[in-house]
């Protein structure tokens, strides 16, 4: 592994053995002495142990080797697995007051992460940074990368479930029914129950199928992008805005939701097909679609304003063009227009202020 060059100030700040650390190092010899000193300094800085020699920059090894008076090449004789390194790790944890991450710790950290980080941050890499920082503050040694990933995924899931229950509880049954109707959520489950019957379809069922198509068309219509600048496009966006408002989301539904979280839900709902949306728990489906509807109302309103401004500019440009053509045509019909122009120019030069 190639490591970037390290400045001498960084080496001195993070890799210099302090007085209280020398007593731990003093009783060891050779490769063990060098390796222990490096393990101690790395754990002090990052709250974890290296996975092997490849993680250690040569500059660091040489800097520490000079302090413990052991050749840097001796590190190659150190065993990175087995009872010796485990004993050294326990010594370092005890000295620094750290402990390994237990199942109870992982459960507690997951709950903290869901409540304090994942509710406002949906990017796994950022949540991962926060959990590592929190573990260090709690003096808990981070578990394996795989286990960290599972903690992050669980926290993100728990936070999303909490949000979906909270948002769904703010909606009345009529609004919830209209939202679910956009992807045929409730009827999909009714269809599963009907499969146990004879499968015959009544005229009423056929009418329901037609309504389903209308619901899917409405969702696609709400998602659709605006057309070119024209009166027709403006009327289409007005109909779209009316359709969005017909869902009747209550004011302040997402008032306490961070904007980037709301945007992530909106993006997710925009790309998921209705069939995939129906595989989610009902509350999550409602959450995602409500976020889409809420954001689309704002976006469509902005689009309408832009279309109106562009249309006004286009009308003005056409009007200016029409007036200009009429003046040119009138000018062409005037006899002796060159002499008139000369007189106008002479008057303008002679009396510029008039």
N, C-alpha and C positions, 0 to 999 in steps of 0.2 A: 504494500500500500504506500502510495506517494503522499507525503505530508507537505503542506505549504511551509515556507520559511517562517521561523518564529523570531520575533524581535527580542533582543536581550532583556528589555524591560519586562516583557511578559514572562520570560524564563525566571527572572529574579523574583517577580511578584508571586507566581503560582508554584514554582518548583524549587524554592529554597527551603531547606530543612530548618525548622524553628527549634528553639531551645527545648521546649517541652516534648518535641518529637525525637530528639537525639537519644533520650533514654531508651525508647522503644527499639531504635535501630542499633544501639551500642552492643547489645548482646548477641548479635548475629555476625556471620562471617561470609566472605566470598560472594557468590551469586545470590545467596539467600539475603544477605545484607542489602545488596543493590536492589534486588527485586522488591523486597519489603518496603524500602524507602520510596520506590516509585509507586507501588500500590497505595501506600499511605497518602502521598501527595495527590494522586489522581482521585482517590476517594474523597479527600478533603475538598477538592475543587468541583467534582461532578456528582458526588453521592453514589457512585457505583464503581465496580472493579472492571478493569480491561478484560477482554475475552481472550487476549493473547498478545504475543510480542508485536504483531503487525499493527496494533493500535497505537503503539508508542513511537513517536517521532525520534529519530536518531539524536537530534539536538537535546531533547529532554533526557534521554538515556545518558548522554555524555555529560550534561550539566549536573545531574544527580550523582553520576559515577565519581566526578571530581570531589564532590562534597563528602562521600562516604569512603573515598580512597580505595575504590575497587575498579579495575579495568572494565570499560564498557562492554568488552567482548565476553565477560563472564556471564552476562545476562542470558546468553545462549544455553547455559547449563541448568537454568531454572526450570522446574517442572510446573506447567500451567494447569495441571489437574492432579488430584490425589490428596492425601491427608495433610501434607505440608502446607499447601496453599490454603486449604480450608482452615487450618489452625491460624495462619497469618491473617486471613480475612476476619476471623472471630476476634483476634487481638485488636485489629483496626476498628471494627464496629464498636467494641467495648470502649476503646479510647475516645472515640468521637460521639458515643451515645446513640448510635444507630442500631436498628434491628431489621431483620428480614421481614418481608411482607407476608403476613399470614392470610388465611382465607377471610377471617373477620376484618382485617385491614382492607383487603380488596373490596369487600362488600361496603364498608364504610366510605372508602374513597369513591366508589362508584356512585353512591348516593350524594356525596358532596359535589361531585363533578356534574351530575345531572341537574342539581338545584342551583349551583353557583356559576357554572360555565356553559354546559351544553344547552341550557335554555335560551342562551343569547348568542351562541356560536355553533354553527353547523358544520364547520370544516374540521375533519378529523385531525389534521396535522396541527391545527391550533389548539384543539382540545388536548391532544397528546402533550404539547408543550406545557400546558397548564397543569396536567396531572403530574408530570415529572417535577415541576416546580413545587407543587403542593406536597409531594412525597418527601422532597428534600427538606421543606419547612417542618414537616412532622417527624423528621429523622427516621424515615422508613426507606430502606434500600429498595430501589425499583425492581420489580420482578422481571422475567424474561420479556423480550420485545413482543413475542406472541401473546403473552398474558396482558401486557399493556394494551395491545390492540383490542383484545376482548373487553377490557375494562372501558375503553373509549367507546367501542360499539354499543356496549350495554348502556352507558350513560347517555349517549345520543338517542338511543331507542326509548329509554325511560323518560327523558325530557320531552320527546315528541308525543308520547302517550299522555303525559301530564298536560301538555298544551292542547291536544285534541279533546280531552275531556273538559278542559276549562272553556275552550271556545264553543264546543257543542252545547254546553250548559247555558250559554248566553243566547241561544237561538230558540224561538218558539217552534212548535211542532209543524206549523204551516210552512215556515221558511225552510226548516230542515227537509220537509217533504219535497219542496221545489228544488232544493239543491240536489238531493238524491236522485230526483227525476232526470237530471241532466245526463246521468250515466246509467239510468235504469237500475239503480242499486236495489231497491226493495222488490221490484218485479222480478229481478234475476233470482232472488231467493224463493219467490212464489213459484217460479217455473220449476225449480228443483222439486218442490212438493208435488206439483202437478204431474211429474213424470211417473209417479206411482199410479196414476189413473189410466184411462183408456186412450188418452192422447188426442181425442176429438176436439176440434176447435169450433167454438160457437161464434156467431156473428159479433157478439160482444168482445170476444177475444181478438177477432180481426180488427175491431176498432181500437183496442188497446195496442196492438202491434203498430197501427198507423200512428198512434200517439207517441210510441217509443221512437219511431223514426223522426218525428217532429222534435222530440227532446234531444236526440243526437244531433240533429241539424241545428238546433238552437245553440248547443255547446260549440259546435264547429263555427257557427256564425259569430259567437262571442270571441272566439280565439282568432278569427281571421284578421289579416292585416288590412289597412286602409288602401283604397285605390288611388289613382292619380287625381290631381286637383281638378275638380269639376263639381257642378251642382249635384250630379247623381251620386258622387262619392260622399258629399256632405249629407245628403238625405239618407244614404246607407248608414253612415256613422250615427246619425240621429236615431235611426231605428235600432241600431246596435245598443246605443246608450239606454234607450227605452227598455230593451230586453234585459239588460243588466240590472236596471233599477227595479224591474218587475219581480226580481228575486226578493227584494225588500230586506237587505241586510240591515241590522240595527246600527245606529250611529255609535262610534267608539268601540266597535267589535274588536278591533286589533290595536286599541290605544296603548296597551302595555306590551306589545310585541316589538322587539327590536327590528328596525327596517330591513337589515340584511337577512334576518330569519324569515320575515314575511316575503321578501323577494325570492328566497330560496324555495319556499313553498309554492309561490306563483309559478316559477320556472318549472318546477317538478310537475305541477298540475297541467301546465301547457303542453308538455311533451308526452305525458302518459295517455295511453289509449283508454277509452271507457271500459273495455274488458279487463285491463290491468287494474284500473281504479277500483273495480268491484271486488278485487281480491283482498283489499285492505279491510281492516275493521271499520265499521260504519262511522265512528267518530273521526277517524283519520281521513276518510273520504270526504266527509263534511268539511273538515279543516282545510284540506288542500283546495277543494273547489271554492270554498268561501274566500280563501286568500286570492285565488285567481279572479273571482268576480270583483272583489274589493279593488284589486290593483287595476283590472281592466276598466273599471268605471273612471278612475283617474286618468288612465292612459287614453281612453276614448275621448274624454273631455279635452285633454291637451291636443289631441289630433283634430278635434272639431275647431278649436281656436286657430290652429295652424292652417287648416283648410280655409277657414273664413278669411284670415289675413291674406293668404295666397290668392283667394278668389277676388277679393277687393282689389289687390294689386293688378290682377289680370284684367279686371273690368276697367280700372283706371288706365292701364296701358292701351287697351283697345279703344277707349274713349279718346285718349290723346292722339292715337293714330288716326282715328276718324276725323278729328278736328283739323289735324295737320293736312290730311288729304283734301278736305274741303277748302282750306286756305290756299293750297297749291292750285286747285282747280279754279278758284275765284281769281287768283293772280293771273292764271293763263288767259282768263276771259277779259282782262283789262287792256284797253288799247293804250299804246305808248307807255307801257309799264316800266321800261327802262328809264325813261325821262323822269317818271315819278320817283323811282328809286334813287336817282341821282339827287333830286331835290330834297328827298327825305334825309339822305346821307349828308348833304351840304348843310341842311338846317341843324342836324344833330351835332355836327362838328362846330358850327358857329355858335350854337347856344346849348352847350352840353348840359347845363343845369336845368333847362326847360324840358 
